[in-house]
Each structure stands twice: as structure tokens, then as C-alpha cells.
Amino acid sequence: MRNEHLTPVQLKFFDKILNEIDIGIHAVNHEGKTMIYNRKMAEIEGMKFEDVLDKDLLDVFSFHKNEYSTLIKALTKGETIINAKQTYFNNRGQEITTINNTFPIVEEEDRIGAIEIARDVTKLEKLIRENMNKQSDTRYTFDSIIGSSNEIKDVIEASKRATRTNSSILIIGDTGTGKELFAQSIHNGSIRSAKPFISQNCAALPDSLIEGLLFGTKKGAFTGAIERPGLFEQAEGGTLLLDEINSLNPALQAKLLRSIQEKTVRRIGDTKDRKIDVRIIATINEDPIDAISEGRLRKDLYYRLSVVSLFIPPLRERKKDISDLIQFFIEKYNQLFGMMVKAVDEKVLNSFKQYEWPGNVRELEHVIEGAMNLIEYENTISYSHLPIHFRNKHQFKADNQNQPVTNENSSDIKPLNQYMEEIESNYLQKVLTYHHNNITKAAKSLGMSRQNLQYRLKKTRQSTNLERAKTED
């Protein structure tokens, strides 16, 4: 901020007001150099004050080809620009989208500068693009659901029956059980499959954004508001998946209930109801009765959504499917990584079947992916390949430590020093990989000198080569 004509007291008041208001303020002088730049504008643009103040605006920010700065246009042409959306880039190449009101500043018929009042819609624009892209991202069908247990078969059959109607569906299941996989399968198996499928995680956005995103906005409804259809209108004829519906506040749940019941939607700031033809599938990651009793889910919305209720069993209740899931994920990452892993060894499989899997199928996939990142030349995943954070879990660690030694696995017993060297070698290699083979960074994270790490690496490699030579002999 630069103003030599204000008294110190006036300047303090001016500075306080400017930096506490929740809108961006950016003003340039007649040369296009920044004179006023408040804290909110710095937040919107991801900039530091010293990088912008007293600098030529076009030296700091860049614009798409054939696009222009609204500030410079107001300065050079004397135009007042209202509710203009502008997308541009800061000096690090980060994209910014704002809704601007821009005015020239005139003194005795001379334009001495321009000022811009901006609201940030960068996050909203990104979310809208992501949701538009999701319309075609419906790759899952019932054939994608892995498992032969009676528990999962029952849910699949119930889901297939639900494809025949347009009733609302509530999918209930713990995090990581595959609720969206079922939602996409229902959509792709229904007569709506040729129409959009749009998914929105209700927990990912603050209330101020989710309402406009769901229901749309009318131009002029609030400062910076533009005419925009919401997700209900974008999903016309298709399916709208509302993930974690219990994350919406009660007021939004009431508005959602009205839209579902009346089959209409009203954009924010509008007085007109628009007819919609959308099937609603909602998911919840807790018992709905608990959510209702604790005020996270309206009872009337629950009854409206749960015309069809599907309960996805957690992995701990369908352990018969673990073998099938393991094989599926191994084949998936074989293709992605160009590997030829065949299976997990018997000890790991038995431990997997004893483990409770709090993260469900998603956790199992991450463990298999992590293990395949640690494999070198082996074609079987063993306990030593499992991610270290997973091996250190109390339950899994206990399962492996308490497993009795039998004739079948007695050949796995090694001298303690050899076993410890192998563990050290695997861990050092993992740390190196994490730091992209940068010895200095790896040594620092391990709390040792660079020379010490190099010595240990050399020692473990020599030991490994010696063991291989003995085997070959």
C-alpha cells in the first residue's frame, strides 16, 4: 500500500479496514504499477506483498492468449467492468480464477489508475471441471465387483434388482468398502446409463460452496455470482451420487429433501423452480440410526433416500473374498509395474485372513501395491515385502510373531545376523527410493552421516552377493 497524503492515524484505519475485509482489492497507478494490494488479494493469488507492490502488473501476472487484464483494460480504455470472470496465472504459473468488478480512477478527466474488487472462484471452477469430467468416468459395472462370498453376492443381487427402477438408493458401508463402485454399477446397469453420472463428496466442501455447486446460482444473487447450473441440472436424465450425505448441514439437507420430493431445483437467488429428472444415490459411512440420533442426518431425508437400502459388508465379514481380491490386485499392479508376481506366500495369506482390515478393501489394495514396490526379483510376496507401517500394526505383528513353527516353514529359519541384515537392507533401500536415491537426504532422515550410510549400503550389498554365490555353488 502506498499513500503519502494520509496522516498516520488515517493510514492505520485505512490499512486495518483494507486487510480485514473478505474481498480482494488491487489498485494500479497510471503506469500499471500496483499501489494497493490487500491481504485477501494476496491469499487469492498466492503472492507475497513485496512481489506485487510497485511492480508492473503485466510483469507479475500472465494471461491466456487473446485474453487481457481487466485492471489494465479499465485503466487504458476507461471502462467499468462488472461481474467479469477472469482466469490468469501468478508468477509461479498457478492458475487463478476470480469474479471482478473493476473501475477506472479519474481526476480532472485524466485516468490516474484503476481499482479491482475480486472474489475467488478458483476452487469452485476446479470442482466444476472435475465433476464435468466425472460424467464419462463410469468404468465400473457389476463384473468389476470381486468376491464369491454369500455376503457380497447378496448385495450384488439386491443392487441388480434396483437397476430396474428410478427410486432413490442409500448405500451404507464403512470407508473403503466400495460404495461408489456399487453406485456406478447400478447406473451402468439401468436405462439411465447413456446419461450423465455425477459424483460429489459432500464432506469435501464447505457449506458456502456446496449449496451453489448442487443447486446452481443466478447472476447477481450475490457479489460475483454468475448464471450457472448446479449438479442436479448437469445430471439431467442420469444419476447424481451424493457421497457422505451425513456431512451436509441440516438446512442443506432440508433443501435437498425438497428437491427430491418435488423433482424441482431452485438456483440460489432465483425465484423460478426448474424441473429435474435425476436419480439420487446417496452414501453414508456410519449407521444411519446413529447419525439420526446424533443430529447428523435428518430423519425425513433418511426415509426419502432409503427407499432402497444397500448394506456393503466390511472386509472382516467377507474374508472368503480376500484370496480373490489379492489375486485381482496383484494382476492389476503386474500390468502397471511390468512385473510377474504370482501370489502371496501362505504365511502372509493366513495373516491377512486373521487381520480385521479397518480400512477394508481399499487398505488391502494399498498393502498389495506397497509390497510390490518393495519386491526386487521374487515372484511371491512375503512378510518382509509388506509396507513397514503395516508390519508394525499391533495385530498383524502379533499374528506373525506368534505363528508356530512347523516342518512346512522351518526352512524359512535363518541365522539372526543374516535376517537382521536383510531387514536393514530392505529398509535402507526403501528410504533411498523415497529420497530418489539421494544419499545425503537419505542419511539425514536416518540420523547418520553420509559416509556411514554408504558403508552400510556397501556392506549389505556384499552380503547379498555372497549369499547368492553360495546358492549358485
C-alpha positions as CSV (number, residue, x, y, z in Angstrom):
1,M,0.0,0.0,0.0
2,R,1.3,3.5,-0.9
3,N,-0.4,6.8,0.1
4,E,1.7,9.7,1.2
5,H,-1.3,12.1,1.8
6,L,-2.8,10.2,4.7
7,T,-2.0,11.0,8.3
8,P,-0.5,8.2,10.4
9,V,-3.8,7.6,12.2
10,Q,-5.8,7.7,9.0
11,L,-3.3,5.3,7.4
12,K,-3.7,2.9,10.3
13,F,-7.5,2.9,10.0
14,F,-7.3,2.5,6.2
15,D,-4.8,-0.3,6.5
16,K,-7.0,-2.2,9.1
17,I,-10.1,-1.9,7.0
18,L,-8.4,-2.9,3.8
19,N,-6.8,-6.0,5.2
20,E,-9.8,-7.3,7.2
21,I,-12.5,-7.3,4.5
22,D,-13.1,-10.6,2.9
23,I,-12.7,-9.4,-0.7
24,G,-9.6,-8.9,-2.8
25,I,-8.6,-5.3,-3.5
26,H,-6.0,-4.5,-6.2
27,A,-5.3,-0.9,-7.5
28,V,-2.7,0.3,-10.0
29,N,-1.5,3.7,-10.9
30,H,-1.4,5.4,-14.4
31,E,1.7,3.3,-15.3
32,G,0.0,0.0,-14.4
33,K,2.1,-0.4,-11.3
34,T,0.5,-1.8,-8.1
35,M,-0.2,0.8,-5.4
36,I,-2.8,-1.0,-3.2
37,Y,-2.8,-4.7,-2.6
38,N,-4.7,-6.2,0.4
39,R,-4.2,-9.4,2.4
40,K,-7.2,-11.2,0.8
41,M,-5.9,-10.5,-2.7
42,A,-2.6,-11.9,-1.7
43,E,-4.3,-15.1,-0.4
44,I,-6.4,-15.4,-3.6
45,E,-3.4,-15.1,-5.9
46,G,-0.9,-16.9,-3.7
47,M,1.5,-14.0,-3.7
48,K,3.7,-12.0,-1.3
49,F,3.2,-8.3,-0.9
50,E,6.8,-7.5,-1.9
51,D,6.4,-9.5,-5.2
52,V,3.5,-7.3,-6.3
53,L,3.7,-3.8,-4.8
54,D,5.4,-1.2,-7.0
55,K,5.7,-3.8,-9.8
56,D,4.2,-3.6,-13.3
57,L,1.1,-5.8,-13.2
58,L,2.0,-7.5,-16.5
59,D,5.4,-8.3,-15.2
60,V,3.9,-10.3,-12.3
61,F,0.8,-11.9,-13.8
62,S,0.3,-13.6,-17.2
63,F,-2.9,-14.3,-19.2
64,H,-4.1,-16.8,-21.7
65,K,-3.6,-15.9,-25.4
66,N,-6.2,-13.4,-26.6
67,E,-7.2,-12.6,-23.0
68,Y,-6.5,-9.5,-21.1
69,S,-6.2,-8.0,-17.6
70,T,-9.5,-6.3,-16.5
71,L,-7.4,-3.9,-14.5
72,I,-5.4,-2.8,-17.5
73,K,-8.5,-2.6,-19.7
74,A,-10.2,-0.3,-17.1
75,L,-7.0,1.8,-17.0
76,T,-6.4,2.1,-20.7
77,K,-10.0,2.3,-22.0
78,G,-11.7,3.9,-19.1
79,E,-14.3,1.1,-19.0
80,T,-16.2,0.0,-15.9
81,I,-16.4,-3.8,-15.9
82,I,-18.9,-5.6,-13.7
83,N,-19.1,-9.3,-12.7
84,A,-16.4,-10.4,-15.2
85,K,-14.8,-13.8,-14.8
86,Q,-11.1,-13.8,-15.3
87,T,-8.6,-16.6,-15.4
88,Y,-4.9,-15.9,-15.2
89,F,-1.6,-17.1,-13.7
90,N,0.7,-15.8,-10.9
91,N,4.5,-15.7,-11.2
92,R,4.7,-19.4,-10.3
93,G,2.3,-20.5,-13.1
94,Q,-0.6,-21.3,-10.7
95,E,-4.0,-20.7,-12.2
96,I,-6.3,-18.2,-10.6
97,T,-10.0,-17.6,-11.4
98,T,-11.8,-14.5,-10.0
99,I,-15.1,-12.6,-10.5
100,N,-14.2,-8.9,-10.8
101,N,-15.7,-5.5,-10.5
102,T,-13.2,-3.1,-12.0
103,F,-13.3,0.7,-12.2
104,P,-11.1,3.4,-13.7
105,I,-10.0,6.2,-11.3
106,V,-10.4,9.6,-12.9
107,E,-9.1,13.0,-11.7
108,E,-10.0,16.1,-13.7
109,E,-10.8,13.9,-16.8
110,D,-7.4,12.2,-16.5
111,R,-7.2,8.4,-15.8
112,I,-4.8,8.2,-12.9
113,G,-5.3,4.5,-12.1
114,A,-7.8,1.6,-11.8
115,I,-9.1,-0.5,-8.9
116,E,-10.4,-4.0,-8.9
117,I,-12.6,-5.8,-6.3
118,A,-12.3,-9.5,-6.7
119,R,-13.9,-12.7,-5.3
120,D,-12.0,-16.0,-5.6
121,V,-13.8,-18.8,-7.5
122,T,-10.6,-20.8,-8.3
123,K,-11.7,-23.8,-6.1
124,L,-15.3,-23.7,-7.4
125,E,-14.1,-23.7,-11.1
126,K,-11.8,-26.6,-10.4
127,L,-14.5,-28.6,-8.7
128,I,-17.0,-27.9,-11.6
129,R,-14.4,-29.1,-14.2
130,E,-13.7,-32.2,-12.1
131,N,-17.4,-33.0,-11.8
132,M,-18.0,-32.4,-15.5
133,N,-15.1,-34.8,-16.2
134,K,-16.8,-37.4,-14.0
135,Q,-19.8,-37.7,-16.3
136,S,-17.8,-40.1,-18.5
137,D,-15.8,-41.7,-15.7
138,T,-18.2,-44.6,-15.1
139,R,-16.0,-47.5,-15.8
140,Y,-17.4,-49.9,-13.1
141,T,-20.0,-52.5,-13.7
142,F,-21.2,-55.5,-11.6
143,D,-18.5,-57.5,-13.3
144,S,-15.9,-55.2,-11.5
145,I,-17.0,-56.4,-8.1
146,I,-14.6,-59.0,-6.8
147,G,-15.8,-61.7,-4.5
148,S,-17.6,-65.0,-4.2
149,S,-18.8,-64.9,-0.6
150,N,-22.5,-65.1,0.1
151,E,-22.3,-61.7,1.8
152,I,-21.2,-59.9,-1.3
153,K,-23.3,-62.0,-3.7
154,D,-26.5,-60.9,-1.8
155,V,-25.6,-57.2,-2.1
156,I,-24.9,-57.6,-5.8
157,E,-28.2,-59.3,-6.4
158,A,-30.1,-56.6,-4.5
159,S,-28.2,-53.9,-6.5
160,K,-29.1,-55.5,-9.8
161,R,-32.8,-55.5,-8.8
162,A,-32.5,-51.8,-8.0
163,T,-31.4,-51.1,-11.6
164,R,-35.0,-51.7,-12.8
165,T,-36.5,-48.7,-11.1
166,N,-35.8,-45.0,-10.6
167,S,-36.2,-45.0,-6.8
168,S,-33.6,-43.3,-4.5
169,I,-30.9,-45.5,-3.0
170,L,-29.0,-45.2,0.2
171,I,-25.7,-47.2,0.3
172,I,-24.4,-47.9,3.8
173,G,-20.9,-49.1,4.4
174,D,-17.6,-48.3,6.1
175,T,-15.0,-46.3,4.4
176,G,-13.1,-48.3,1.8
177,T,-15.8,-50.9,1.2
178,G,-16.5,-49.8,-2.4
179,K,-19.7,-47.8,-2.2
180,E,-19.1,-45.8,-5.3
181,L,-18.3,-49.0,-7.2
182,F,-21.8,-50.2,-6.5
183,A,-23.3,-46.8,-7.4
184,Q,-21.6,-46.8,-10.8
185,S,-22.6,-50.4,-11.4
186,I,-26.3,-49.6,-10.7
187,H,-26.1,-46.6,-13.0
188,N,-24.5,-48.5,-15.8
189,G,-27.0,-51.3,-15.4
190,S,-30.0,-49.0,-15.6
191,I,-31.8,-47.3,-18.5
192,R,-30.0,-44.1,-17.4
193,S,-26.6,-45.5,-18.4
194,A,-26.4,-43.3,-21.5
195,K,-27.0,-40.1,-19.4
196,P,-24.6,-38.4,-17.0
197,F,-23.3,-40.0,-13.8
198,I,-22.0,-37.2,-11.5
199,S,-20.4,-37.9,-8.1
200,Q,-19.9,-35.3,-5.3
201,N,-18.3,-35.9,-2.0
202,C,-20.4,-33.7,0.4
203,A,-17.6,-33.7,3.0
204,A,-15.1,-32.2,0.6
205,L,-16.6,-28.7,0.5
206,P,-17.6,-26.0,3.0
207,D,-21.4,-25.2,3.1
208,S,-20.8,-21.9,1.3
209,L,-19.6,-23.8,-1.8
210,I,-21.6,-27.0,-1.8
211,E,-25.0,-25.2,-2.0
212,G,-24.1,-23.3,-5.1
213,L,-22.5,-26.4,-6.6
214,L,-25.5,-28.6,-6.0
215,F,-28.3,-26.2,-6.9
216,G,-26.7,-23.6,-9.2
217,T,-26.6,-19.8,-9.0
218,K,-28.5,-17.0,-10.6
219,K,-26.5,-14.0,-11.9
220,G,-26.5,-11.2,-9.3
221,A,-27.6,-13.4,-6.4
222,F,-24.5,-12.2,-4.5
223,T,-21.4,-10.3,-5.4
224,G,-19.6,-12.2,-8.1
225,A,-22.5,-14.7,-8.7
226,I,-22.9,-15.8,-12.3
227,E,-25.6,-17.8,-14.1
228,R,-24.6,-21.4,-13.6
229,P,-26.5,-24.7,-13.5
230,G,-25.9,-26.9,-10.4
231,L,-25.1,-30.6,-10.3
232,F,-28.8,-31.6,-10.3
233,E,-29.2,-29.9,-13.7
234,Q,-26.0,-31.2,-15.1
235,A,-27.1,-34.8,-14.2
236,E,-30.4,-34.4,-16.0
237,G,-31.7,-37.8,-17.1
238,G,-28.9,-39.6,-15.3
239,T,-27.7,-40.3,-11.8
240,L,-26.3,-38.0,-9.0
241,L,-24.2,-39.7,-6.4
242,L,-24.0,-37.7,-3.1
243,D,-21.2,-39.3,-1.1
244,E,-21.2,-38.9,2.7
245,I,-24.6,-37.3,2.8
246,N,-24.4,-37.1,6.6
247,S,-21.8,-34.3,6.2
248,L,-24.3,-31.8,4.9
249,N,-25.7,-29.4,7.5
250,P,-29.4,-29.7,8.4
251,A,-30.5,-26.7,6.4
252,L,-29.0,-28.1,3.2
253,Q,-30.5,-31.5,3.9
254,A,-33.9,-29.8,4.1
255,K,-33.4,-28.1,0.7
256,L,-32.1,-31.4,-0.7
257,L,-35.2,-33.2,0.6
258,R,-37.5,-30.7,-1.1
259,S,-35.7,-31.1,-4.4
260,I,-36.0,-34.8,-4.3
261,Q,-39.7,-34.8,-3.3
262,E,-40.8,-32.1,-5.8
263,K,-38.4,-33.1,-8.6
264,T,-37.5,-29.5,-9.0
265,V,-34.5,-27.3,-8.2
266,R,-34.2,-23.6,-7.5
267,R,-30.9,-21.9,-8.1
268,I,-29.5,-19.6,-5.4
269,G,-31.0,-16.2,-5.8
270,D,-33.7,-17.4,-8.2
271,T,-37.5,-17.4,-7.8
272,K,-38.1,-20.0,-10.5
273,D,-38.3,-23.7,-9.9
274,R,-36.8,-25.9,-12.7
275,K,-38.0,-29.5,-13.3
276,I,-35.3,-32.2,-13.0
277,D,-35.2,-35.9,-13.8
278,V,-32.4,-37.3,-11.7
279,R,-31.9,-40.5,-9.8
280,I,-30.3,-39.9,-6.4
281,I,-27.9,-42.4,-4.9
282,A,-26.5,-41.3,-1.5
283,T,-23.9,-43.0,0.6
284,I,-23.2,-42.9,4.4
285,N,-20.2,-44.4,6.2
286,E,-21.9,-44.9,9.6
287,D,-25.1,-46.5,10.9
288,P,-27.9,-44.2,9.8
289,I,-29.8,-44.6,13.1
290,D,-26.7,-43.3,15.0
291,A,-26.4,-40.4,12.5
292,I,-30.1,-39.5,13.1
293,S,-29.9,-39.8,16.9
294,E,-26.8,-37.6,17.0
295,G,-28.2,-35.0,14.6
296,R,-26.0,-35.6,11.5
297,L,-28.9,-36.9,9.4
298,R,-32.5,-35.7,9.2
299,K,-35.0,-38.5,9.7
300,D,-37.3,-37.3,6.9
301,L,-34.3,-37.3,4.4
302,Y,-33.3,-40.7,5.6
303,Y,-36.8,-42.1,4.8
304,R,-36.8,-40.4,1.4
305,L,-33.4,-41.7,0.4
306,S,-33.7,-45.2,1.8
307,V,-36.4,-46.4,-0.5
308,V,-33.8,-49.0,-1.4
309,S,-31.1,-49.6,1.2
310,L,-27.9,-51.5,0.4
311,F,-25.5,-52.5,3.2
312,I,-22.0,-53.2,1.9
313,P,-20.3,-55.6,4.3
314,P,-16.9,-54.7,5.7
315,L,-14.0,-56.9,4.6
316,R,-13.7,-58.5,8.0
317,E,-17.2,-60.0,7.4
318,R,-16.4,-61.4,4.0
319,K,-12.9,-62.9,4.5
320,K,-13.7,-65.6,2.0
321,D,-13.1,-62.9,-0.7
322,I,-9.6,-62.0,0.5
323,S,-7.9,-64.5,-1.8
324,D,-9.8,-63.3,-4.9
325,L,-9.1,-59.7,-4.0
326,I,-5.4,-60.3,-3.5
327,Q,-5.1,-62.0,-6.9
328,F,-7.0,-59.2,-8.6
329,F,-4.8,-56.5,-7.1
330,I,-1.6,-58.5,-7.9
331,E,-2.7,-58.8,-11.6
332,K,-3.6,-55.1,-11.7
333,Y,-0.2,-53.9,-10.4
334,N,1.7,-56.5,-12.5
335,Q,0.3,-54.7,-15.5
336,L,1.0,-51.2,-14.2
337,F,4.5,-52.0,-13.0
338,G,5.6,-54.6,-15.6
339,M,6.1,-57.3,-13.0
340,M,5.4,-61.0,-12.8
341,V,4.3,-61.5,-9.2
342,K,2.2,-64.7,-8.8
343,A,0.9,-64.7,-5.3
344,V,1.4,-64.1,-1.6
345,D,3.0,-66.8,0.5
346,E,1.0,-69.0,2.8
347,K,2.1,-67.2,6.0
348,V,1.0,-63.8,4.6
349,L,-2.3,-65.2,3.4
350,N,-3.1,-66.7,6.8
351,S,-2.2,-63.4,8.5
352,F,-4.4,-61.4,6.1
353,K,-7.3,-63.7,6.9
354,Q,-6.8,-63.1,10.6
355,Y,-6.4,-59.3,10.3
356,E,-9.5,-57.2,10.9
357,W,-8.9,-54.7,7.9
358,P,-10.3,-51.5,9.4
359,G,-9.6,-49.8,6.1
360,N,-11.4,-52.6,4.2
361,V,-10.8,-53.3,0.5
362,R,-9.0,-50.0,0.0
363,E,-6.5,-50.9,2.7
364,L,-5.9,-54.3,1.2
365,E,-5.2,-52.8,-2.2
366,H,-2.7,-50.3,-0.7
367,V,-0.9,-53.0,1.1
368,I,-0.5,-55.1,-2.1
369,E,0.6,-52.1,-4.0
370,G,3.2,-51.2,-1.3
371,A,4.5,-54.7,-1.2
372,M,5.0,-54.8,-5.0
373,N,7.0,-51.7,-4.7
374,L,9.5,-53.4,-2.4
375,I,9.9,-56.6,-4.4
376,E,13.1,-56.9,-6.4
377,Y,13.3,-60.2,-8.3
378,E,11.0,-62.5,-6.3
379,N,7.6,-63.7,-7.7
380,T,5.9,-64.2,-4.3
381,I,5.0,-61.5,-1.7
382,S,6.4,-62.5,1.7
383,Y,6.2,-60.9,5.1
384,S,9.4,-58.9,4.5
385,H,7.8,-57.2,1.4
386,L,4.9,-55.8,3.3
387,P,5.0,-52.0,4.0
388,I,6.8,-51.3,7.2
389,H,3.9,-49.3,8.7
390,F,1.6,-52.3,8.1
391,R,4.1,-54.9,9.6
392,N,4.2,-52.7,12.7
393,K,0.5,-52.8,13.3
394,H,0.0,-54.5,16.7
395,Q,-2.5,-57.1,15.5
396,F,-0.6,-58.1,12.3
397,K,2.7,-58.1,14.1
398,A,1.3,-60.4,16.8
399,D,-0.1,-62.8,14.3
400,N,3.3,-63.3,12.6
401,Q,5.3,-63.4,15.8
402,N,3.0,-65.9,17.5
403,Q,2.7,-68.2,14.5
404,P,4.0,-71.7,15.4
405,V,7.0,-73.1,13.5
406,T,6.1,-76.3,11.6
407,N,8.0,-78.6,9.3
408,E,6.4,-76.7,6.4
409,N,8.0,-73.3,7.3
410,S,11.1,-74.5,9.2
411,S,13.2,-73.9,6.1
412,D,12.4,-70.2,6.4
413,I,14.5,-70.0,9.6
414,K,17.8,-68.1,9.1
415,P,20.7,-67.1,11.3
416,L,19.8,-64.0,13.2
417,N,22.6,-61.9,11.8
418,Q,21.5,-62.8,8.2
419,Y,17.9,-62.0,9.0
420,M,18.8,-58.6,10.5
421,E,21.0,-57.8,7.5
422,E,18.1,-58.5,5.2
423,I,15.7,-56.3,7.2
424,E,18.3,-53.5,7.2
425,S,18.9,-53.8,3.5
426,N,15.2,-53.6,2.7
427,Y,14.7,-50.6,4.9
428,L,17.7,-48.7,3.6
429,Q,16.5,-49.4,0.0
430,K,13.1,-48.1,0.9
431,V,14.5,-44.9,2.4
432,L,16.7,-44.4,-0.7
433,T,13.8,-44.9,-3.0
434,Y,11.8,-42.3,-1.1
435,H,14.6,-39.8,-1.5
436,H,15.1,-40.7,-5.2
437,N,18.5,-42.3,-4.4
438,N,19.9,-39.1,-2.9
439,I,22.4,-40.3,-0.4
440,T,22.7,-37.0,1.5
441,K,19.0,-36.7,2.1
442,A,18.5,-40.3,3.0
443,A,21.4,-40.2,5.5
444,K,19.9,-37.1,7.1
445,S,16.5,-38.7,7.5
446,L,18.1,-41.8,9.0
447,G,20.1,-39.7,11.5
448,M,23.5,-40.9,10.3
449,S,26.4,-39.5,8.3
450,R,26.7,-39.8,4.6
451,Q,29.8,-42.0,4.9
452,N,28.1,-44.3,7.5
453,L,25.2,-44.8,5.1
454,Q,27.4,-45.6,2.2
455,Y,29.4,-48.1,4.3
456,R,26.2,-49.9,5.4
457,L,24.9,-50.0,1.8
458,K,28.1,-51.5,0.6
459,K,28.2,-54.0,3.4
460,T,24.6,-55.2,2.8
461,R,25.2,-55.5,-1.0
462,Q,28.4,-57.5,-0.4
463,S,26.4,-59.8,2.0
464,T,23.7,-60.3,-0.6
465,N,26.2,-61.1,-3.4
466,L,27.9,-63.6,-1.1
467,E,24.6,-65.4,-0.3
468,R,23.8,-65.6,-4.0
469,A,27.2,-67.0,-4.7
470,K,26.8,-69.7,-2.0
471,T,23.4,-70.6,-3.5
472,E,24.9,-70.9,-7.0
473,D,27.7,-73.1,-5.7
